[in-house]
């Protein structure tokens, strides 16, 4: 399975970043619109430094980008990172759907065999 030639390390970094509720919330917020790190920090019951660490994890995972604008650090979503995660999950879903389809075919096979067997039997005579 190849997803944009990403290494296992890159994928681990991506999904480990998304495994944390605060980081997912930051991604959700900056996907709706860019925000400063200090603006994000005001939204959470944790220190500014803790929010900066979450932002750094998301940036290393290519889920967000950060740029210095004046005295503030502005954070915005990196849609490329989100698309990589989506494509990998889509690939997993395709594999799962193919397996589920094969299972459904196997389960339907006895019913088809029963129909074929009954179609070959002569009708019983009613007396």
LUMFI-490222 format. One record per residue (C-alpha): residue number from 1; x, y, z. Coordinates in nm, 3 decimals. Layout:
<rotis>
+-----+---------+---------+---------+
:   n :      px :      py :      pz :
+-----+---------+---------+---------+
: NUM :       X :       Y :       Z :
...
+-----+---------+---------+---------+
</rotis>
This chain:
<rotis>
+-----+---------+---------+---------+
:   n :      px :      py :      pz :
+-----+---------+---------+---------+
:   1 :   0.000 :   0.000 :   0.000 :
:   2 :   0.159 :   0.328 :  -0.109 :
:   3 :   0.026 :   0.665 :   0.001 :
:   4 :   0.212 :   0.948 :  -0.163 :
:   5 :   0.540 :   0.772 :  -0.090 :
:   6 :   0.512 :   0.862 :   0.278 :
:   7 :   0.734 :   0.675 :   0.514 :
:   8 :   0.594 :   0.486 :   0.809 :
:   9 :   0.760 :   0.749 :   1.028 :
:  10 :   0.566 :   1.028 :   0.852 :
:  11 :   0.240 :   0.837 :   0.888 :
:  12 :   0.310 :   0.763 :   1.255 :
:  13 :   0.377 :   1.133 :   1.314 :
:  14 :   0.055 :   1.228 :   1.133 :
:  15 :  -0.173 :   0.993 :   1.323 :
:  16 :  -0.002 :   1.044 :   1.657 :
:  17 :  -0.067 :   1.416 :   1.614 :
:  18 :  -0.434 :   1.346 :   1.541 :
:  19 :  -0.462 :   1.106 :   1.836 :
:  20 :  -0.486 :   1.395 :   2.083 :
:  21 :  -0.821 :   1.572 :   2.134 :
:  22 :  -0.665 :   1.916 :   2.185 :
:  23 :  -0.462 :   1.886 :   1.865 :
:  24 :  -0.769 :   1.770 :   1.669 :
:  25 :  -0.957 :   2.070 :   1.804 :
:  26 :  -0.675 :   2.303 :   1.700 :
:  27 :  -0.681 :   2.153 :   1.349 :
:  28 :  -1.060 :   2.194 :   1.336 :
:  29 :  -1.034 :   2.557 :   1.443 :
:  30 :  -0.757 :   2.656 :   1.202 :
:  31 :  -0.927 :   2.470 :   0.918 :
:  32 :  -1.215 :   2.714 :   0.963 :
:  33 :  -0.973 :   3.008 :   0.959 :
:  34 :  -0.621 :   3.103 :   1.057 :
:  35 :  -0.550 :   3.196 :   1.415 :
:  36 :  -0.261 :   3.322 :   1.622 :
:  37 :  -0.100 :   3.088 :   1.871 :
:  38 :  -0.191 :   3.331 :   2.149 :
:  39 :  -0.553 :   3.332 :   2.025 :
:  40 :  -0.556 :   2.953 :   2.039 :
:  41 :  -0.397 :   2.953 :   2.383 :
:  42 :  -0.682 :   3.170 :   2.514 :
:  43 :  -0.927 :   2.892 :   2.422 :
:  44 :  -0.775 :   2.616 :   2.632 :
:  45 :  -0.731 :   2.564 :   3.005 :
:  46 :  -0.358 :   2.509 :   2.971 :
:  47 :  -0.049 :   2.721 :   2.954 :
:  48 :   0.062 :   2.910 :   2.645 :
:  49 :   0.371 :   2.687 :   2.635 :
:  50 :   0.154 :   2.374 :   2.630 :
:  51 :  -0.046 :   2.508 :   2.335 :
:  52 :   0.280 :   2.596 :   2.159 :
:  53 :   0.390 :   2.233 :   2.203 :
:  54 :   0.065 :   2.107 :   2.051 :
:  55 :   0.111 :   2.347 :   1.760 :
:  56 :   0.468 :   2.225 :   1.711 :
:  57 :   0.352 :   1.861 :   1.700 :
:  58 :   0.089 :   1.950 :   1.440 :
:  59 :   0.343 :   2.145 :   1.236 :
:  60 :   0.591 :   1.853 :   1.238 :
:  61 :   0.308 :   1.627 :   1.118 :
:  62 :   0.238 :   1.870 :   0.829 :
:  63 :  -0.117 :   1.927 :   0.950 :
:  64 :  -0.069 :   2.300 :   1.000 :
:  65 :   0.172 :   2.571 :   0.896 :
:  66 :   0.294 :   2.853 :   1.114 :
:  67 :   0.434 :   3.186 :   1.005 :
:  68 :   0.558 :   3.482 :   1.200 :
:  69 :   0.358 :   3.795 :   1.128 :
:  70 :   0.480 :   4.089 :   1.330 :
:  71 :   0.491 :   3.979 :   1.691 :
:  72 :   0.246 :   3.694 :   1.642 :
:  73 :   0.274 :   3.344 :   1.510 :
:  74 :  -0.013 :   3.271 :   1.275 :
:  75 :  -0.134 :   2.915 :   1.235 :
:  76 :  -0.333 :   2.782 :   0.942 :
:  77 :  -0.435 :   2.436 :   0.825 :
:  78 :  -0.213 :   2.252 :   0.580 :
:  79 :  -0.471 :   2.083 :   0.364 :
:  80 :  -0.203 :   1.864 :   0.204 :
:  81 :  -0.146 :   1.689 :   0.536 :
:  82 :  -0.516 :   1.641 :   0.591 :
:  83 :  -0.554 :   1.500 :   0.240 :
:  84 :  -0.274 :   1.249 :   0.304 :
:  85 :  -0.455 :   1.126 :   0.614 :
:  86 :  -0.783 :   1.105 :   0.422 :
:  87 :  -0.626 :   0.913 :   0.131 :
:  88 :  -0.474 :   0.657 :   0.367 :
:  89 :  -0.808 :   0.609 :   0.544 :
:  90 :  -0.982 :   0.581 :   0.204 :
:  91 :  -0.738 :   0.306 :   0.107 :
:  92 :  -0.814 :   0.120 :   0.431 :
:  93 :  -1.186 :   0.163 :   0.367 :
:  94 :  -1.150 :   0.022 :   0.013 :
:  95 :  -0.973 :  -0.286 :   0.150 :
:  96 :  -1.243 :  -0.327 :   0.413 :
:  97 :  -1.525 :  -0.287 :   0.158 :
:  98 :  -1.366 :  -0.546 :  -0.073 :
:  99 :  -1.340 :  -0.794 :   0.214 :
: 100 :  -1.697 :  -0.724 :   0.325 :
: 101 :  -1.812 :  -0.776 :  -0.035 :
: 102 :  -1.635 :  -1.112 :  -0.055 :
: 103 :  -1.790 :  -1.219 :   0.276 :
: 104 :  -2.135 :  -1.116 :   0.148 :
: 105 :  -2.074 :  -1.318 :  -0.170 :
: 106 :  -1.970 :  -1.623 :   0.033 :
: 107 :  -2.275 :  -1.592 :   0.257 :
: 108 :  -2.504 :  -1.558 :  -0.042 :
: 109 :  -2.354 :  -1.867 :  -0.212 :
: 110 :  -2.540 :  -2.129 :  -0.001 :
: 111 :  -2.868 :  -1.951 :  -0.075 :
: 112 :  -2.793 :  -1.957 :  -0.448 :
: 113 :  -2.695 :  -2.323 :  -0.430 :
: 114 :  -3.021 :  -2.401 :  -0.250 :
: 115 :  -3.215 :  -2.216 :  -0.521 :
: 116 :  -3.032 :  -2.413 :  -0.794 :
: 117 :  -3.094 :  -2.743 :  -0.617 :
: 118 :  -3.463 :  -2.670 :  -0.576 :
: 119 :  -3.492 :  -2.562 :  -0.939 :
: 120 :  -3.353 :  -2.903 :  -1.050 :
: 121 :  -3.591 :  -3.106 :  -0.831 :
: 122 :  -3.908 :  -3.223 :  -0.997 :
: 123 :  -4.217 :  -3.084 :  -0.835 :
: 124 :  -4.374 :  -3.316 :  -0.587 :
: 125 :  -4.704 :  -3.458 :  -0.697 :
: 126 :  -5.006 :  -3.372 :  -0.501 :
: 127 :  -5.255 :  -3.652 :  -0.471 :
+-----+---------+---------+---------+
</rotis>
